[in-house]
């Protein structure tokens, strides 16, 4: 894998946020539910999106991705019911095609999914939800096999934990099954509201997304539509934290500020200046920001996907901070790398205790997943000297034009592709 080389930089300027990766992936999976054309706008150019498009094509869909405009056109029916391992292993969101293919074709099979190594992320809730919807689901030699059965007229699916992926999977499949389905303890993320809005544009009858109770009244058929995905709140939060960590100031445009209320509350506690506009936010760092405590929780709590970046920010704050991770409780692979850069951080079970330091030192560190890699790049901008982030390709899974965008903010950054090792 390649490396990203970063030098100390004060980030400042204006930046426009791309469409939400975490909306685009489940929405692309959901278009399997119709054979009519669906036109999607603001789809970010990311390796994960490319993988999902490859999955749709493997299933038999015709897909045109106009990358210059972020427009995806999907048409045609499903021809194949098996999704190959070489695609599924790349990301967890690929599992969300299992139900849509099975509900249309009668059966489907897929290997267990891969993706970032950020702790145990089982698909049990997906499988139990599909079983409640009448599917026969079995595991055989590394493959999940699903066959459509008879769904009861009324079904209540209770999720032991508000899983985003399981909520999206069950909601999409139930949209074209007869009767009423209620998802209890559903995840409430904005991306789930976005998926509901897309499905309803296609003719579904769904309400309640954004709350813990979603009601789906099944329809016989979904039709095509044209739809624009919401801005990426995690991308927006990442660039905001990068600007503040480097002592800069900037204007972030095309952002739904109401989707990041938990982040704004934290930043205001630290002393950062946050000015929210209608579709933008302006932030400015205070040179001696204060530490604070964060509880990482499902939405509307502080997002787990901003936890690594927040640790970097607080590692340079005055005083002691604590971050308790309640979503992926072992998501601290980046902490050891930050300690190597001079951060004073200790891990105790699912909590990190951060004692702020005056400076970080550039060195060679290793990316382990998407958000951890972004956090290490931010640390590199704040650190003295040069930082090399190895295994850097993780970052391209979730940040469109990330090298160019950081450079636009004045960041000294370059990407060095990986080569083939000599034998």
C-alpha positions in Angstrom: 0.0 0.0 0.0 1.0 3.6 -0.5 1.9 6.4 1.9 0.7 9.9 2.5 3.5 12.4 3.4 2.4 15.3 5.5 4.3 18.4 6.9 3.2 20.8 9.6 0.6 23.2 8.2 -2.0 25.6 9.5 -5.1 24.7 7.6 -7.4 27.6 6.4 -9.7 28.5 3.6 -13.0 27.3 2.1 -14.1 23.8 1.3 -17.2 22.1 -0.2 -18.4 18.8 1.3 -19.2 15.9 -1.0 -22.3 13.6 -0.9 -22.5 11.2 2.1 -20.7 7.9 1.6 -22.8 6.4 4.3 -25.9 7.3 2.4 -24.6 6.4 -1.1 -23.8 2.8 -0.2 -27.2 1.7 1.2 -29.0 3.7 -1.5 -27.1 2.0 -4.2 -28.0 -1.4 -2.6 -31.6 -0.3 -2.5 -31.8 0.4 -6.3 -31.6 -3.4 -6.7 -35.3 -3.4 -5.8 -36.5 -1.9 -9.1 -35.7 -2.6 -12.7 -36.6 0.9 -13.8 -33.9 3.6 -14.1 -32.8 5.4 -11.0 -30.7 8.5 -11.3 -28.6 9.5 -8.2 -26.8 12.8 -7.7 -23.9 13.8 -5.4 -22.5 10.3 -5.3 -18.9 10.7 -4.1 -16.0 9.2 -6.1 -14.7 6.7 -3.5 -13.2 3.2 -3.6 -16.2 1.9 -1.6 -18.6 3.4 -4.0 -16.7 1.8 -6.9 -17.0 -1.5 -5.1 -20.7 -1.2 -4.7 -21.1 -0.3 -8.3 -19.1 -3.4 -9.3 -21.5 -5.5 -7.1 -24.5 -4.0 -8.9 -22.9 -4.8 -12.3 -22.0 -8.3 -11.2 -25.7 -8.8 -10.3 -26.6 -7.7 -13.8 -27.4 -4.0 -13.5 -26.4 -1.5 -16.1 -24.6 1.3 -14.3 -23.1 4.5 -15.6 -21.0 6.6 -13.2 -20.5 10.2 -14.4 -17.7 11.0 -12.0 -17.3 14.6 -13.1 -20.8 15.4 -11.9 -21.2 12.7 -9.2 -24.2 11.2 -11.1 -25.0 7.5 -11.2 -27.6 6.0 -13.5 -28.7 2.5 -12.7 -31.1 0.5 -14.9 -32.0 -3.1 -15.8 -32.9 -6.2 -13.8 -31.0 -8.7 -11.7 -29.4 -11.6 -13.6 -27.2 -13.2 -11.0 -27.9 -14.1 -7.3 -24.4 -14.7 -6.1 -22.0 -11.9 -5.1 -18.3 -13.0 -5.3 -15.9 -12.9 -2.4 -13.4 -10.6 -4.1 -16.0 -7.8 -3.9 -17.7 -8.5 -0.6 -14.4 -8.8 1.3 -13.6 -5.1 0.6 -16.4 -3.6 2.7 -19.1 -4.3 5.2 -21.8 -2.4 3.4 -21.8 -5.0 0.6 -23.8 -7.3 2.8 -26.8 -5.1 2.4 -27.4 -6.5 -1.1 -28.2 -9.9 0.2 -31.9 -9.2 1.1 -32.7 -7.0 -2.0 -31.5 -9.7 -4.4 -33.2 -12.5 -2.5 -36.5 -10.6 -2.3 -36.5 -10.0 -6.1 -35.0 -13.3 -7.3 -36.2 -15.6 -4.6 -32.7 -16.4 -3.3 -29.3 -14.9 -2.9 -25.8 -15.8 -1.5 -22.9 -13.8 -0.4 -19.7 -14.4 1.7 -19.4 -12.7 5.1 -18.3 -9.1 4.5 -15.0 -7.4 5.1 -14.0 -3.8 5.6 -12.2 -1.8 8.2 -10.9 -3.6 11.3 -12.5 -1.5 14.0 -13.7 -4.3 16.3 -16.2 -7.1 16.2 -19.1 -6.2 13.8 -21.3 -9.2 13.4 -24.1 -9.5 10.9 -26.4 -11.3 13.4 -28.9 -8.5 13.5 -29.2 -8.5 9.7 -29.8 -12.3 9.7 -32.3 -12.3 12.5 -34.2 -9.5 10.9 -34.4 -11.3 7.5 -35.7 -14.4 9.3 -38.4 -12.3 11.0 -39.4 -11.2 7.4 -39.9 -14.9 6.5 -36.5 -15.6 4.9 -34.7 -18.9 5.3 -31.1 -17.9 6.1 -28.3 -20.4 6.5 -24.5 -20.3 6.8 -22.5 -22.8 4.7 -18.8 -22.9 4.1 -18.3 -19.2 4.5 -21.4 -18.3 2.5 -24.7 -16.8 3.8 -27.6 -18.2 1.8 -31.0 -16.5 1.9 -34.3 -17.8 0.4 -37.5 -15.8 0.3 -40.4 -17.4 2.3 -43.8 -16.2 3.5 -43.8 -13.0 5.5 -46.4 -12.7 8.3 -48.9 -9.9 7.8 -47.5 -8.0 10.8 -43.9 -8.2 11.9 -42.1 -6.4 14.7 -38.3 -6.5 14.5 -36.5 -5.4 17.7 -32.8 -4.6 17.4 -30.8 -5.4 20.5 -28.6 -2.5 19.5 -29.5 0.3 17.1 -27.4 -1.0 14.2 -27.3 1.3 11.2 -26.6 -1.4 8.7 -29.3 -3.8 10.0 -31.9 -1.0 10.1 -31.2 -0.1 6.5 -31.2 -3.7 5.3 -34.5 -4.6 7.0 -36.2 -1.4 5.9 -35.2 -1.8 2.3 -36.4 -5.4 2.1 -39.6 -4.8 4.0 -40.5 -2.0 1.5 -41.5 -4.6 -1.1 -42.9 -7.3 1.2 -46.7 -7.6 2.0 -48.1 -6.4 5.2 -46.7 -4.1 7.9 -43.2 -4.2 9.4 -42.1 -2.2 12.5 -38.5 -1.8 13.4 -38.1 -1.1 17.1 -34.9 0.4 18.6 -33.9 1.4 15.1 -30.8 3.5 14.4 -31.7 7.2 14.0 -28.8 8.4 11.8 -29.5 11.1 9.1 -28.4 8.5 6.5 -31.3 6.3 7.4 -33.7 9.2 6.8 -32.0 9.7 3.5 -32.6 6.1 2.6 -36.2 6.3 3.6 -36.7 9.4 1.4 -35.1 7.6 -1.5 -37.3 4.5 -1.1 -40.4 6.7 -0.7 -39.5 8.5 -3.9 -39.5 5.0 -5.5 -43.0 4.4 -4.3 -42.4 2.8 -0.9 -44.6 3.6 2.2 -42.2 4.2 5.1 -42.4 6.5 8.0 -40.5 7.1 11.3 -36.9 7.2 10.1 -34.9 9.4 12.3 -36.7 8.0 15.4 -36.3 4.7 17.2 -39.5 3.3 15.6 -39.8 2.8 11.8 -43.0 1.6 10.2 -43.0 0.1 6.7 -46.2 -0.8 4.8 -45.1 -3.1 1.9 -45.9 -2.2 -1.7 -45.9 -4.6 -4.7 -43.4 -2.7 -6.8 -41.0 0.1 -6.7 -40.3 2.4 -9.6 -37.5 4.6 -10.8 -36.8 8.1 -9.6 -34.2 10.9 -9.5 -32.6 11.6 -6.1 -29.8 13.7 -4.5 -28.0 12.3 -1.4 -27.3 14.4 1.6 -23.9 16.0 2.4 -21.4 13.9 4.3 -21.5 14.9 7.9 -18.4 12.8 8.8 -16.3 14.4 6.0 -17.5 17.8 7.3 -16.6 17.0 10.9 -13.2 15.6 9.8 -12.2 18.8 8.0 -13.5 21.0 10.9 -11.4 19.1 13.4 -8.4 19.2 11.1 -8.7 23.0 10.8 -9.0 23.5 14.5 -6.2 21.0 15.4 -3.8 22.9 13.3 -4.8 26.3 14.8 -6.5 27.5 11.6 -9.8 28.9 10.5 -12.1 28.0 7.6 -15.5 27.9 6.0 -17.0 24.5 5.3 -19.8 24.7 2.7 -22.6 22.2 1.7 -23.1 20.9 5.2 -26.2 20.1 7.2 -25.2 21.7 10.5 -28.1 20.1 12.3 -26.6 16.7 11.6 -23.5 17.6 13.7 -25.0 19.1 16.9 -23.0 16.7 19.1 -19.8 17.9 17.5 -20.6 21.6 17.9 -21.4 21.1 21.6 -18.0 19.5 22.1 -16.1 22.2 20.2 -17.8 25.0 22.1 -16.7 23.4 25.4 -13.1 23.5 24.2 -13.3 27.2 23.3 -13.4 26.9 19.5 -15.4 29.5 17.6 -18.3 27.9 15.7 -20.6 30.1 13.5 -23.3 28.1 11.8 -25.0 29.3 8.6 -27.9 27.9 6.6 -25.7 25.4 4.7 -22.3 26.1 6.0 -20.2 26.5 9.1 -17.3 28.8 9.9 -14.8 27.7 12.5 -11.8 29.3 14.1 -9.3 27.9 16.6 -8.5 29.4 19.9 -4.7 28.8 20.5 -5.1 27.3 23.9 -8.2 25.2 23.7 -9.5 23.3 26.6 -9.9 19.5 27.1 -13.3 18.0 27.6 -15.0 14.7 28.0 -16.9 12.9 25.2 -19.3 9.9 25.3 -19.4 8.3 21.9 -22.9 7.1 21.3 -25.3 6.2 18.5 -26.9 9.2 16.8 -27.8 11.8 17.9 -24.8 11.3 20.2 -21.2 12.0 19.3 -20.4 9.9 16.2 -17.9 7.0 16.5 -16.6 7.9 13.0 -15.3 11.2 14.4 -13.8 9.7 17.6 -10.2 9.1 16.2 -10.1 12.7 14.8 -11.4 14.1 18.2 -8.6 12.2 20.0 -6.0 14.0 17.9 -7.7 17.4 18.6 -7.8 16.8 22.4 -4.3 15.5 22.5 -3.2 19.1 22.0 -5.7 20.6 24.4 -5.0 22.0 27.8 -5.8 19.6 30.7 -7.2 16.1 30.7 -9.9 14.7 28.5 -11.7 11.4 28.5 -13.4 9.8 25.5 -15.6 6.8 26.2 -16.4 4.7 23.1 -19.8 3.0 23.4 -20.3 1.9 19.8 -17.1 0.0 18.7 -15.5 -0.4 22.1 -12.1 -1.5 20.9 -11.8 1.3 18.2 -8.4 2.6 19.5 -5.9 1.2 17.0 -4.7 4.7 16.2 -3.9 5.5 19.8 -0.6 3.7 19.8 0.5 5.6 16.7 -0.4 8.9 18.3 1.6 8.0 21.4 4.6 7.4 19.1 4.1 11.0 17.9 4.3 12.3 21.5 0.7 12.2 22.6 0.0 11.3 26.2 -2.9 8.9 26.0 -3.8 5.8 28.0 -6.5 3.2 27.3 -8.7 1.8 30.1 -11.2 -0.7 28.7 -13.5 1.4 26.4 -12.2 4.8 27.6 -9.1 6.8 26.5 -7.6 9.3 29.0 -5.9 12.1 27.2 -3.4 14.5 28.9 -2.8 17.3 26.5 0.7 18.0 25.3 2.3 21.1 23.8 3.3 19.5 20.5 3.4 16.4 18.5 6.5 15.1 16.6 6.4 13.9 13.0 7.4 10.2 12.4 6.3 7.2 10.4 2.9 5.8 11.5 0.5 3.2 10.1 -3.1 3.6 9.1 -5.3 0.7 10.2 -8.8 1.8 9.0 -10.5 4.6 7.3 -11.1 7.1 10.2 -7.9 6.2 12.0 -5.9 7.0 8.8 -7.7 10.4 8.6 -6.8 11.1 12.2 -3.1 10.3 11.6 -3.1 12.7 8.6 -4.5 15.4 10.8 -1.9 14.7 13.5 0.8 15.0 10.8 -0.4 18.5 9.9 -0.2 19.5 13.6 3.2 17.8 14.3 6.7 19.2 14.0 8.5 18.1 10.9 7.3 15.4 8.5 5.0 12.5 9.0 4.6 9.5 6.8 1.2 7.7 7.1 1.7 4.2 5.6 -1.2 1.9 4.5 -2.8 5.2 3.4 -5.3 3.7 0.9 -7.8 3.3 3.7 -8.5 7.0 3.5 -9.7 6.8 -0.1 -12.6 4.6 1.0 -14.4 7.6 2.6 -12.9 10.9 1.5 -13.4 12.2 -2.0 -10.4 14.0 -3.5 -8.9 14.1 0.0 -5.3 15.0 -1.1 -6.6 17.9 -3.2 -9.0 19.1 -0.5 -6.3 19.2 2.2 -4.0 20.9 -0.3 -6.7 23.5 -1.0 -6.7 24.3 2.7 -3.0 24.9 2.6 -1.9 21.5 3.7 1.5 20.3 2.7 0.5 16.8 1.6 1.4 14.3 -1.1 0.5 10.7 -1.9 3.1 8.2 -2.8 1.6 5.1 -4.4 2.7 1.7 -3.2 4.9 -0.4 -5.5 5.4 -4.1 -6.2 8.0 -5.5 -3.7 11.2 -6.7 -5.4 11.8 -10.5 -5.2 
